[in-house]
């Protein structure tokens, strides 16, 4: 393991749960708390309670979009007041394997039918080959036959703006829910599609974020 100054790490197990860890952490009174994947409502609500004390808390959840995260917060019973006072930002991210720059070539296996199934527009499909081409890597010594030169990070960020806080402050739950329902849950896919059209990622990576 790694030892870093001013950082304490606590391992979770079946005998030492998130609830136990959070109690220990609260006694240590840290400025910043970073939690691994939160999978239960009890821990989630406890996090929002701890955040009221002014601590910065970073945690992850297994959802595919900011829209899903916010909908889960509402469904799990986290109060609008807690969301108003504690939530600062939600960020969804995806890491995609970038084509190796040394063994990249046209991918002739990508068909119009495949692109249509993945919600490409008619114009995009018509422009394929003439204006842009699907690419993939075949593996070489430079990439150790891994077919990749590294990773590309894609993000979708939701920030609690003053306008959204004002909406919550009015106590209009339905209006807040409607705002959440209008969020685009395919932003990361749309960004990935741009990378695909630029030849930076193969069709397999694009499929990973298509849903």
C-alpha distance (Angstrom), angle and dihedral (degrees) to the residues before:
residue distance angle dihedral
X1 . . .
X2 3.79 . .
X3 3.80 124.7 .
X4 3.79 116.1 -151.8
X5 3.78 127.8 -178.0
X6 3.82 115.0 -105.4
X7 3.82 93.0 8.5
X8 3.81 124.1 110.2
X9 3.79 121.0 -169.5
X10 3.80 125.1 -159.2
X11 3.79 122.9 -163.4
X12 3.80 118.1 -139.9
X13 3.80 121.5 -142.0
X14 3.80 138.7 159.7
X15 3.81 88.3 -89.9
X16 3.81 94.9 44.7
X17 3.79 110.2 42.8
X18 3.79 133.8 -172.2
X19 3.82 87.6 -97.1
X20 3.79 90.8 57.2
X21 3.81 92.2 44.6
X22 3.79 93.6 50.4
X23 3.80 90.7 52.3
X24 3.81 90.5 52.6
X25 3.80 92.0 45.0
X26 3.80 92.3 50.8
X27 3.81 90.2 54.2
X28 3.83 89.7 53.8
X29 3.82 89.6 53.1
X30 3.84 99.0 -146.3
X31 3.80 122.7 -175.6
X32 3.80 93.8 -135.0
X33 3.80 128.9 32.6
X34 3.80 122.8 -169.2
X35 3.79 117.8 -167.2
X36 3.78 129.3 -171.0
X37 3.81 121.6 -130.9
X38 3.82 112.8 -25.9
X39 3.79 109.8 -146.9
X40 3.81 105.9 165.1
X41 3.78 134.8 62.2
X42 3.80 94.8 -129.9
X43 3.80 92.7 59.9
X44 3.79 91.0 43.6
X45 3.80 92.9 54.3
X46 3.80 91.2 45.5
X47 3.81 89.8 53.9
X48 3.79 90.8 55.4
X49 3.80 90.0 49.4
X50 3.81 91.4 51.9
X51 3.79 91.0 48.0
X52 3.82 89.8 61.6
X53 3.80 88.8 70.2
X54 3.81 90.5 66.9
X55 3.79 98.3 -100.1
X56 3.76 120.4 139.2
X57 3.81 108.4 -123.9
X58 3.79 123.2 -168.9
X59 3.80 119.0 -170.4
X60 3.79 139.4 158.0
X61 3.81 133.9 -136.3
X62 3.77 132.9 -169.2
X63 3.79 101.8 -110.4
X64 3.79 131.1 121.9
X65 3.80 100.2 -136.9
X66 3.79 144.0 19.4
X67 3.78 87.9 -112.1
X68 3.81 91.5 60.7
X69 3.81 91.6 47.6
X70 3.80 93.8 52.1
X71 3.79 92.4 44.7
X72 3.80 89.4 51.8
X73 3.81 91.1 51.0
X74 3.78 89.8 54.9
X75 3.80 94.3 44.6
X76 3.80 93.8 46.1
X77 3.77 92.9 60.4
X78 3.81 100.8 -107.3
X79 3.79 102.2 154.8
X80 3.79 124.0 -117.7
X81 3.81 87.3 -122.2
X82 3.82 91.2 57.6
X83 3.80 90.7 47.1
X84 3.80 90.0 48.8
X85 3.81 95.4 49.0
X86 3.80 101.1 35.8
X87 3.79 114.8 24.3
X88 3.81 113.5 89.9
X89 3.78 105.6 160.6
X90 3.80 144.6 -6.7
X91 3.80 119.6 -154.0
X92 3.79 127.1 -173.1
X93 3.77 117.4 -165.3
X94 3.76 142.4 179.9
X95 3.81 132.2 -167.5
X96 3.81 115.2 -147.5
X97 3.79 128.3 -172.4
X98 3.79 111.8 -112.2
X99 3.80 119.5 -138.0
X100 3.79 114.2 -101.3
X101 3.81 107.5 -102.3
X102 3.81 92.8 -143.0
X103 3.81 101.5 52.5
X104 3.77 102.3 29.9
X105 3.80 118.3 135.6
X106 3.81 141.4 160.5
X107 3.79 113.7 -70.8
X108 3.79 104.6 -138.9
X109 3.80 91.6 177.4
X110 3.81 92.7 76.0
X111 3.80 105.4 100.0
X112 3.78 132.8 -164.3
X113 3.80 88.3 -115.0
X114 3.80 91.3 56.9
X115 3.80 91.7 50.2
X116 3.80 91.7 46.7
X117 3.81 89.8 53.2
X118 3.80 88.4 51.8
X119 3.81 92.5 54.2
X120 3.79 99.4 -104.4
X121 3.79 111.6 161.7
X122 3.78 121.3 -111.9
X123 3.81 88.7 -111.3
X124 3.82 92.1 53.0
X125 3.78 91.1 50.5
X126 3.80 92.1 47.3
X127 3.82 90.5 50.1
X128 3.80 92.3 51.0
X129 3.82 110.7 114.5
X130 3.83 94.2 8.7
X131 3.82 99.3 57.6
X132 3.80 103.2 10.6
X133 3.78 136.9 8.6
X134 3.77 134.2 -149.9
X135 3.80 109.9 -115.1
X136 3.77 137.2 -163.7
X137 3.79 137.6 170.2
X138 3.78 123.0 -116.3
X139 3.82 98.8 -160.2
X140 3.77 129.8 -98.8
X141 3.82 143.5 178.2
X142 3.81 91.7 -88.7
X143 3.81 92.3 61.0
X144 3.80 93.5 33.0
X145 3.81 86.2 -115.7
X146 3.81 90.7 -67.2
X147 3.82 90.4 120.4
X148 3.79 92.4 -134.1
X149 3.81 138.9 95.3
X150 3.79 94.4 -161.5
X151 3.78 140.8 -66.1
X152 3.79 134.2 -50.0
X153 3.82 117.3 -148.2
X154 3.79 119.7 -145.7
X155 3.81 123.0 -172.0
X156 3.79 140.0 -171.3
X157 3.80 112.4 -166.5
X158 3.80 127.8 -164.4
X159 3.81 115.2 -168.0
X160 3.79 125.3 -167.2
X161 3.78 97.7 -121.6
X162 3.83 123.6 -168.1
X163 3.81 88.0 -105.2
X164 3.80 92.5 56.1
X165 3.81 91.3 44.8
X166 3.78 89.3 52.3
X167 3.80 89.2 52.4
X168 3.80 90.3 53.0
X169 3.81 92.6 43.7
X170 3.80 90.5 60.4
X171 3.81 87.7 61.7
X172 3.77 91.4 -127.5
X173 3.80 98.9 148.5
X174 3.78 94.7 175.6
X175 3.80 92.8 53.1
X176 3.80 90.3 50.8
X177 3.80 90.9 48.7
X178 3.80 90.1 49.5
X179 3.79 90.0 51.3
X180 3.81 89.7 52.7
X181 3.81 92.1 47.8
X182 3.82 89.5 55.5
X183 3.81 93.5 56.7
X184 3.80 115.1 113.1
X185 3.82 107.5 -114.2
X186 3.81 93.8 -172.3
X187 3.79 101.0 61.3
X188 3.80 93.9 113.2
X189 3.79 90.7 48.9
X190 3.80 90.9 50.2
X191 3.81 90.2 50.8
X192 3.80 90.3 47.4
X193 3.80 90.2 51.2
X194 3.81 89.4 56.9
X195 3.82 89.5 52.3
X196 3.79 89.5 49.1
X197 3.80 92.5 51.6
X198 3.81 88.9 48.9
X199 3.79 88.3 56.3
X200 3.79 93.8 -116.3
X201 3.81 98.0 119.4
X202 3.82 133.2 30.3
X203 3.79 125.2 -118.6
X204 3.83 90.2 -102.4
X205 3.81 91.4 63.8
X206 3.79 91.6 46.6
X207 3.80 89.4 54.3
X208 3.81 89.1 54.9
X209 3.81 91.4 67.6
X210 3.81 97.9 34.4
X211 3.81 112.3 106.6
